[in-house]
């Protein structure tokens, strides 16, 4: 419907220009939106105000000219009214609403989606990227579902999407994992060795050791560390990644690329990025990095920066804070960051910057990082580092997800990987279901903190938002099945006469809302906010439940065959709209559910 209104406006502008009534080179982008007040019409357009300067006419004068010369509007537009400084408020004919049902059914599974790769943009979404030192736990859950939903949204908006998992398989953490695996391997042969603080005591490491024992027998018991440690690291990472992939599969989440941090070091790309920065003149050698503000920074005594401050004394610093243009600092970081220690070894940030350079070297137009909110401090460092590589920082976006408190019976479910009390994502999925988990983690903006109780989302009630959400689709399916059972099955191709029976205000409102799915998806993808699609579905489902209840005396299936087919067409279109929207978010659309107790 929105595009039909826009087509009328575009055709009218072109006709006026051709007739010499208007003179312009380019009309700036204008909007066609649903008015906040329904009394103002069905659609409102700001073209007269936007195009005023381009046409050299006052907005109210241009509005009058457009209203008096509408082109190809006789079947679509009932009336157009001028409002305020030049808004055009359109009131559309019933047929404009009714035709939506046919358009939805014709589009089928593709409804709401732009053609694949139609934008020509390649977008990479990096998400989860959990350390391969253990399973995916509930601390990773929100980022996992958010990253997957964003990938699906961007794909539906017409972008080429790459889903990537960054494997932190280099450094002390994986060495600790390797040593833990080796100790467990020794214990399987009766060796009296004990884990020390910082190693991984959880049960999954014993399982890894058993797998390794089955592969190599006792051959590693007498080998030197230089031989067994790389092998122990390798088997530990491989088994953990296998478990991570399996858990993500349960959540209906997949990645196109698993990118190894170790590969960056082995290929020389980490050292190479330092050389790039040096060539660009944005590094310096010093004992302590410079800051934007004077004085010494006071750090939290428990922070990593404070504990390892000695490692940042001396070395090569990158001007992530003090880079200047026209005499002004232009980067967001608060202090310059060390990228090579005094002994010449790179820090974690250096590998991260090399990784982001590699993303753009692979031809990515936009890179999106889905981080936990606890990584917020890392964001300005990466942004600055990317800018110092000569890459437009607008090509890099971050989505920071806050922690969600998961409770059971009012008691918070805790996570403690190193203490062996891991509550894994797969446990959450097995308890609540993948759809419930996905819905809960997507129902608010990423930066919103909230809590939910597993007992509440298990209720089969309209008070349960997840149940209420899916029940809308199931109700549509139920109505269509009942029609078939009664011998009046929906034909699948409604006639104009049948659709003409859809004249109730509630029916027109639902059809109008259905027509907006593509716009909602595109806007949600642009904002990187999947919850807008959820809200769209909830509003549509609420409208349908209200309609179904209000017109029980005038039901969808009646003795009036023509009206029955018209309403079944609307129900089938609604079912398809919901299924399409659910699919874009990765939520299943059940065909059958038990009605809530209140019904």
VOGU-3710 file (C-alpha; in Angstrom, 3 decimals, decimal comma):
1> xxxxxxxxxx> 0,000/0,000/0,000  2,790/2,412/0,883  4,500/1,824/-2,447  1,220/2,360/-4,286  0,800/5,765/-2,642  4,404/6,640/-3,446  3,887/5,573/-7,055  0,943/7,985/-7,348  3,031/10,838/-5,926  6,004/10,080/-8,195
11> xxxxxxxxxx> 3,766/9,863/-11,268  2,092/13,167/-10,369  5,432/14,945/-9,936  6,658/13,596/-13,273  3,431/14,620/-15,059  3,568/18,147/-13,631  7,179/18,493/-14,748  6,378/17,212/-18,226  3,500/19,712/-18,501  5,743/22,571/-17,421
21> xxxxxxxxxx> 3,822/23,178/-14,212  6,859/22,214/-12,119  10,568/22,640/-12,637  13,087/20,588/-10,698  16,210/18,483/-11,176  15,955/15,980/-8,307  13,275/15,518/-5,663  14,921/14,707/-2,297  13,805/11,500/-0,551  10,420/11,893/1,083
31> xxxxxxxxxx> 8,431/9,628/3,395  5,042/7,959/3,292  4,014/6,973/6,808  0,991/5,872/8,808  -0,414/8,943/10,615  -0,306/8,763/14,402  -3,918/9,903/14,475  -6,163/7,577/12,372  -8,550/10,486/11,782  -5,866/12,056/9,577
41> xxxxxxxxxx> -6,237/9,320/6,971  -4,594/6,064/5,980  -1,186/7,378/4,848  0,561/10,710/5,257  3,217/12,103/2,895  5,661/14,975/3,474  6,677/15,401/-0,184  5,429/19,002/-0,433  7,706/20,125/2,387  10,692/18,078/1,255
51> xxxxxxxxxx> 10,392/19,155/-2,400  9,626/22,828/-1,715  13,171/24,073/-2,221  13,838/21,845/-5,242  10,712/23,115/-7,024  10,913/26,738/-5,875  7,380/26,642/-4,507  5,996/27,084/-1,010  5,061/23,770/0,572  1,348/24,617/0,901
61> xxxxxxxxxx> 1,281/25,792/-2,731  2,994/22,602/-3,903  0,583/20,515/-1,832  -2,415/22,140/-3,530  -0,847/21,573/-6,948  -0,287/17,873/-6,227  -3,787/17,356/-4,815  -5,378/18,959/-7,865  -3,430/16,871/-10,375  -3,116/13,357/-8,959
71> xxxxxxxxxx> -2,238/10,785/-11,612  -3,459/7,153/-11,717  -5,272/7,557/-8,407  -8,909/6,917/-9,323  -8,964/3,276/-8,163  -6,670/3,754/-5,190  -7,353/7,122/-3,589  -10,725/8,209/-2,225  -9,557/11,595/-0,964  -6,425/13,646/-0,260
81> xxxxxxxxxx> -6,365/16,416/2,310  -3,774/19,059/3,026  -2,714/19,413/6,660  -0,372/21,684/8,607  2,574/23,049/6,641  1,850/20,845/3,633  1,314/17,221/4,651  -0,749/15,182/2,208  -3,145/12,859/4,016  -4,409/10,050/1,778
91> xxxxxxxxxx> -7,628/8,096/2,310  -7,626/4,930/0,256  -10,374/2,896/-1,351  -11,369/-0,445/0,174  -9,848/-2,280/-2,782  -6,384/-1,014/-1,772  -6,733/-2,848/1,538  -8,360/-5,929/0,078  -5,646/-6,418/-2,533  -3,081/-6,879/0,246
101> xxxxxxxxxx> -4,413/-10,378/0,952  -3,793/-11,418/-2,649  -0,295/-9,866/-2,661  0,702/-11,693/0,523  -0,539/-15,035/-0,740  1,173/-14,517/-4,087  4,521/-13,717/-2,415  4,258/-16,754/-0,116  7,404/-17,527/1,880  9,143/-14,522/0,324
111> xxxxxxxxxx> 6,655/-12,006/1,711  8,386/-9,271/3,690  11,798/-10,018/2,171  13,832/-8,100/-0,361  15,339/-10,120/-3,252  18,528/-11,943/-2,135  21,655/-9,761/-2,340  19,621/-6,993/-3,964  21,495/-4,232/-2,124  24,895/-5,341/-3,427
121> xxxxxxxxxx> 26,315/-4,964/0,102  28,333/-7,604/1,916  27,806/-7,571/5,685  29,684/-9,645/8,246  28,132/-10,342/11,623  30,566/-11,697/14,185  28,812/-13,203/17,191  29,149/-15,755/19,988  32,964/-16,055/19,603  33,043/-17,852/22,952
131> xxxxxxxxxx> 36,464/-18,954/24,158  36,999/-22,572/23,031  37,967/-23,470/26,581  34,493/-24,671/27,504  30,860/-24,968/26,435  28,463/-22,214/25,428  26,836/-21,138/28,680  23,864/-18,893/29,387  26,162/-15,891/29,591  26,614/-16,275/25,820
141> xxxxxxxxxx> 22,919/-16,894/25,093  21,664/-13,384/24,415  24,553/-12,514/22,122  24,076/-15,779/20,245  20,384/-15,238/19,558  20,873/-11,521/18,875  23,656/-12,161/16,363  21,647/-14,828/14,579  18,521/-12,646/14,427  20,534/-9,709/13,079
151> xxxxxxxxxx> 22,020/-11,955/10,406  18,565/-13,143/9,396  17,223/-9,574/9,359  20,058/-8,278/7,207  19,603/-11,199/4,822  15,861/-10,449/4,579  16,713/-6,798/3,878  18,649/-7,877/0,771  22,272/-7,936/1,963  24,822/-10,691/1,457
161> xxxxxxxxxx> 25,486/-11,845/5,007  28,493/-13,688/6,427  28,048/-15,183/9,894  31,413/-15,487/11,607  32,712/-17,008/14,852  36,135/-15,782/16,016  38,030/-18,582/17,754  40,362/-17,345/20,514  42,711/-20,310/20,063  45,972/-18,530/20,879
171> xxxxxxxxxx> 47,570/-17,501/24,149  47,543/-18,385/27,829  43,922/-19,483/28,139  44,233/-22,277/25,604  47,598/-23,270/27,051  45,880/-23,593/30,433  43,207/-25,730/28,784  45,901/-27,940/27,224  47,658/-28,452/30,570  44,342/-29,265/32,251
181> xxxxxxxxxx> 43,518/-31,821/29,555  46,955/-33,403/29,997  46,539/-33,696/33,764  43,149/-35,350/33,326  44,743/-37,648/30,735  47,437/-38,601/33,263  44,796/-39,235/35,942  43,080/-41,719/33,649  46,262/-43,825/33,949  46,336/-43,477/37,748
191> xxxxxxxxxx> 48,837/-40,604/38,000  48,608/-38,551/41,214  48,494/-35,049/39,714  46,282/-32,230/40,922  44,788/-29,235/39,216  45,941/-25,820/40,362  44,019/-22,582/40,663  43,021/-21,192/37,284  42,764/-24,555/35,544  39,451/-26,011/34,366
201> xxxxxxxxxx> 37,918/-28,468/36,863  34,629/-29,111/35,048  33,491/-32,552/33,917  33,779/-31,757/30,203  37,614/-31,680/30,446  37,595/-35,269/31,726  35,483/-36,228/28,706  38,037/-34,552/26,415  40,837/-36,480/28,113  38,955/-39,738/27,583
211> xxxxxxxxxx> 38,544/-38,943/23,890  42,243/-38,204/23,620  43,163/-41,419/25,448  41,027/-43,414/23,004  42,975/-41,839/20,127  46,568/-42,015/21,387  46,535/-44,605/24,150  49,399/-44,068/26,620  51,808/-42,694/24,003  51,748/-39,152/25,409
221> xxxxxxxxxx> 52,685/-40,087/28,973  56,420/-40,104/28,308  56,613/-37,275/25,792  58,104/-33,858/26,688  55,795/-30,858/27,125  56,926/-29,431/23,793  55,217/-32,426/22,154  52,186/-33,101/24,326  51,065/-29,488/24,963  50,300/-28,593/21,306
231> xxxxxxxxxx> 48,449/-31,901/20,912  46,495/-31,382/24,141  45,536/-27,857/23,081  44,482/-29,132/19,682  42,234/-31,888/21,020  40,798/-29,597/23,708  39,846/-26,895/21,209  38,520/-29,411/18,665  36,264/-31,154/21,193  35,007/-27,904/22,688
241> xxxxxxxxxx> 34,232/-26,478/19,248  32,375/-29,665/18,400  30,259/-29,195/21,533  29,765/-25,490/20,781  28,538/-26,256/17,258  26,138/-28,896/18,581  24,687/-26,488/21,146  24,263/-23,738/18,568  22,523/-26,213/16,270  19,995/-26,886/19,050
251> xxxxxxxxxx> 19,355/-23,135/19,078  18,928/-23,110/15,264  22,085/-21,018/14,944  24,833/-21,594/12,414  27,977/-19,818/11,235  29,469/-19,614/7,771  33,036/-19,103/8,984  34,981/-20,160/12,082  38,013/-17,873/12,013  41,124/-18,855/13,970
261> xxxxxxxxxx> 43,075/-16,262/15,944  46,087/-18,565/15,738  45,968/-18,305/11,949  46,509/-14,540/12,246  49,716/-15,075/14,211  50,995/-17,921/12,050  50,353/-15,989/8,829  52,242/-12,949/10,119  49,196/-10,693/9,936  49,477/-9,590/13,579
271> xxxxxxxxxx> 53,021/-8,323/13,073  52,048/-6,914/9,688  49,327/-4,673/11,110  51,921/-3,055/13,396  54,034/-2,312/10,323  50,998/-0,705/8,665  50,468/1,560/11,660  54,158/2,494/11,715  54,057/3,347/8,020  51,068/5,586/8,655
281> xxxxxxxxxx> 52,978/7,409/11,402  50,523/6,676/14,219  52,798/4,770/16,623  55,549/5,775/19,043  57,916/4,142/21,500  57,524/5,069/25,170  57,457/3,790/28,722  53,873/4,969/29,284  51,177/5,864/26,771  49,821/9,392/26,389
291> xxxxxxxxxx> 46,326/10,414/27,488  43,860/13,052/26,335  43,623/14,529/29,828  46,486/15,395/32,138  47,294/13,424/35,248  47,664/9,755/35,989  44,657/7,530/35,515  43,352/5,861/38,663  42,420/2,249/37,946  40,257/-0,161/39,859
301> xxxxxxxxxx> 42,702/-2,262/41,848  40,818/-5,429/40,838  40,760/-4,652/37,123  42,920/-6,504/34,609  44,500/-3,213/33,575  45,704/-2,664/37,148  46,852/-6,242/37,706  48,877/-6,315/34,503  49,980/-2,678/34,393  53,626/-3,773/34,466
311> xxxxxxxxxx> 53,185/-5,414/31,062  52,197/-2,068/29,540  55,358/-0,282/30,678  57,487/0,367/27,635  56,857/-0,744/24,092  55,067/0,442/20,973  51,945/2,511/21,502  49,169/3,245/19,013  47,600/6,715/19,003  44,069/5,482/19,715
321> xxxxxxxxxx> 43,392/8,606/21,803  45,891/11,305/20,810  45,627/11,206/17,035  44,941/14,754/15,822  43,359/16,351/12,790  43,385/20,134/12,431  44,753/20,433/15,961  41,949/18,442/17,575  41,751/14,929/18,979  39,347/13,005/16,744
331> xxxxxxxxxx> 39,260/9,506/18,240  37,089/8,204/21,078  39,592/6,261/23,174  40,746/7,871/26,400  44,385/6,826/26,235  46,843/5,430/23,719  47,163/1,641/23,778  50,222/-0,552/23,765  50,301/-2,916/20,783  53,804/-4,369/21,333
341> xxxxxxxxxx> 55,222/-5,024/24,778  58,764/-3,992/25,670  59,960/-7,469/24,642  58,317/-7,061/21,214  55,428/-9,470/21,753  51,955/-8,334/20,616  49,085/-7,878/23,056  45,548/-9,215/22,568  44,386/-5,883/21,099  46,950/-6,165/18,305
351> xxxxxxxxxx> 45,502/-9,477/17,146  42,013/-7,984/17,386  43,014/-5,079/15,160  44,665/-7,448/12,682  41,447/-9,473/12,669  39,328/-6,419/11,873  41,724/-5,395/9,114  41,354/-8,895/7,692  37,557/-8,522/7,686  37,735/-5,468/5,472
361> xxxxxxxxxx> 40,506/-6,984/3,348  37,985/-9,711/2,509  35,723/-7,113/0,893  33,200/-6,577/3,657  31,195/-3,363/3,292  29,930/-3,412/6,877  31,264/-5,362/9,865  29,029/-5,825/12,903  30,425/-7,070/16,210  27,969/-8,438/18,773
371> xxxxxxxxxx> 29,683/-8,038/22,139  28,665/-8,518/25,734  28,215/-5,188/27,522  31,232/-6,057/29,685  33,352/-5,538/26,547  32,152/-1,960/26,074  35,577/-0,598/27,036  37,114/-2,471/24,141  34,905/-0,730/21,567  36,627/2,693/21,338
381> xxxxxxxxxx> 40,031/0,981/21,031  38,890/-1,045/18,039  37,072/1,921/16,500  40,209/4,028/16,833  42,414/1,260/15,491  40,208/0,824/12,425  40,181/4,584/11,772  43,980/4,667/12,022  44,111/2,020/9,288  42,382/4,493/6,986
391> xxxxxxxxxx> 39,051/2,629/7,121  35,838/4,615/7,553  34,709/3,803/11,088  31,081/3,960/9,912  31,755/0,614/8,267  32,155/-0,934/11,727  29,211/-1,172/14,119  28,862/-2,683/17,567  25,823/-4,209/19,246  26,381/-4,486/22,991
401> xxxxxxxxxx> 24,095/-6,940/24,772  23,373/-6,599/28,443  23,238/-9,494/30,877  19,822/-11,091/31,358  19,091/-12,537/34,782  17,635/-16,022/34,361  15,735/-17,317/37,354  14,013/-20,494/38,380  11,354/-20,095/41,023  12,699/-16,667/41,926
411> xxxxxxxxxx> 16,287/-17,848/42,399  18,923/-16,711/39,912  20,697/-19,383/37,873  24,426/-18,817/38,342  27,283/-19,371/35,920  30,759/-20,389/37,023  32,791/-22,152/34,366  36,032/-22,467/36,326  34,290/-23,860/39,430  32,680/-26,612/37,415
421> xxxxxxxxxx> 29,140/-25,339/37,908  28,400/-24,480/34,298  24,758/-23,934/33,365  25,025/-24,468/29,640  22,905/-22,979/26,885  21,896/-26,495/25,855  20,503/-27,035/29,381  18,445/-23,855/29,026  17,145/-24,934/25,620  16,242/-28,402/26,887
431> xxxxxxxxxx> 14,354/-26,840/29,796  12,587/-23,939/28,077  12,764/-24,678/24,336  14,701/-22,919/21,590  11,764/-20,716/20,523  11,130/-19,516/24,056  14,801/-18,701/24,560  15,021/-16,842/21,261  11,845/-14,853/21,931  12,900/-13,859/25,449
441> xxxxxxxxxx> 16,365/-12,709/24,413  15,048/-10,732/21,437  12,011/-9,060/22,986  13,884/-5,962/24,184  16,658/-3,751/22,865  20,114/-5,240/23,265  21,133/-2,638/25,868  18,112/-3,293/28,121  18,625/-5,253/31,314  15,835/-7,518/32,526
451> xxxxxxxxxx> 15,085/-10,789/34,274  12,776/-13,667/33,453  11,703/-16,745/35,355  11,677/-20,107/33,616  8,485/-21,012/35,493  6,608/-18,108/33,891  7,477/-18,984/30,295  6,289/-22,567/30,797  2,675/-21,456/31,339  0,194/-22,205/28,563
461> xxxxxxxxxx> -1,595/-18,896/28,999  -2,182/-15,611/27,210  -0,196/-14,067/30,074  2,849/-15,856/28,687  4,056/-13,582/25,834  5,802/-16,433/24,016  2,724/-18,659/24,070  0,469/-15,746/23,063  2,829/-14,943/20,185  2,821/-18,401/18,603
471> xxxxxxxxxx> -0,830/-19,055/19,387  -1,795/-16,332/16,898  -0,354/-18,360/14,020  -1,774/-21,619/15,372  -5,247/-20,043/15,569  -5,062/-19,062/11,887  -4,055/-22,618/11,010  -6,918/-23,982/13,119  -9,506/-21,824/11,323  -8,264/-22,955/7,924
481> xxxxxxxxxx> -8,406/-26,609/9,043  -11,961/-26,201/10,339  -13,008/-24,707/7,016  -11,612/-27,761/5,246  -13,388/-30,102/7,661  -16,679/-28,285/6,968  -16,229/-28,604/3,221  -15,556/-24,913/2,584  -11,762/-25,042/2,345  -10,022/-21,852/1,263
491> xxxxxxxxxx> -9,593/-21,907/-2,504  -6,134/-20,322/-2,423  -6,972/-17,801/-5,153  -9,601/-15,353/-3,886  -11,713/-13,455/-6,410  -12,282/-9,701/-6,394  -15,867/-10,302/-5,288  -14,743/-12,407/-2,321  -12,111/-9,875/-1,217  -14,681/-7,087/-1,598
501> xxxxxxxxxx> -16,456/-8,505/1,473  -13,527/-7,426/3,682  -14,941/-4,070/4,730  -14,927/-4,119/8,531  -12,586/-1,502/10,093  -10,734/-4,251/11,956  -10,215/-6,254/8,763  -8,874/-3,235/6,904  -6,585/-2,367/9,821  -5,082/-5,862/9,843
511> xxxxxxxxxx> -4,573/-5,882/6,078  -2,928/-2,471/6,233  -0,581/-3,651/8,957  0,303/-6,809/7,003  1,382/-4,646/4,073  4,012/-2,983/6,267  6,101/-6,079/7,049  8,777/-5,330/4,454  9,171/-1,775/5,757  9,376/-3,018/9,352
521> xxxxxxxxxx> 12,057/-5,554/8,404  14,116/-2,994/6,484  13,913/-0,446/9,309  14,785/-3,058/11,955  17,781/-4,177/9,883  18,954/-0,585/9,485  18,676/0,040/13,241  20,045/-3,433/14,122  17,034/-3,948/16,397  15,173/-7,253/15,828
531> xxxxxxxxxx> 12,593/-6,492/18,519  10,712/-4,228/16,084  9,674/-7,310/14,111  8,511/-8,969/17,324  6,438/-5,913/18,231  4,922/-5,864/14,736  3,836/-9,492/15,168  2,484/-8,915/18,656  0,377/-5,968/17,502  -0,978/-7,933/14,557
541> xxxxxxxxxx> -1,735/-10,962/16,720  -3,443/-8,776/19,312  -5,584/-7,203/16,591  -6,543/-10,647/15,311  -7,403/-12,044/18,741  -9,547/-8,945/19,362  -11,268/-9,305/15,991  -11,883/-13,022/16,534  -13,456/-12,352/19,937  -15,501/-9,315/18,881
551> xxxxxxxxxx> -17,119/-11,006/15,891  -17,959/-14,385/17,353  -21,531/-13,724/16,252  -20,304/-13,057/12,705  -17,622/-15,736/12,368  -15,038/-16,312/9,674  -16,811/-19,480/8,532  -20,492/-18,841/7,862  -23,321/-19,743/5,477  -22,315/-16,824/3,261
561> xxxxxxxxxx> -19,904/-18,610/0,893  -18,480/-15,453/-0,670  -17,813/-13,724/2,638  -16,362/-16,955/4,049  -13,844/-17,185/1,222  -12,932/-13,516/1,604  -12,313/-13,886/5,318  -10,441/-17,150/4,849  -8,211/-15,304/2,379  -7,499/-12,701/5,054
571> xxxxxxxxxx> -6,766/-15,416/7,645  -4,477/-17,237/5,201  -2,665/-13,971/4,440  -2,305/-13,261/8,143  -0,954/-16,768/8,712  1,607/-16,250/5,936  2,590/-12,812/7,251  3,219/-14,193/10,724  5,080/-17,220/9,386  7,309/-14,982/7,266
581> xxxxxxxxxx> 8,030/-12,645/10,173  8,655/-15,555/12,538  11,029/-17,103/10,020  12,990/-13,882/9,625  13,617/-13,989/13,379  14,287/-17,745/13,446  11,165/-18,610/15,449  9,025/-21,562/14,389  5,367/-21,114/13,474  3,384/-24,014/15,001
591> xxxxxxxxx> 0,367/-25,285/13,084  -1,364/-26,562/16,193  -1,372/-25,584/19,884  -3,644/-26,369/22,792  -5,949/-23,425/23,459  -5,262/-21,537/26,696  -7,443/-22,356/29,720  -9,428/-19,115/29,377  -10,644/-20,307/25,957
//
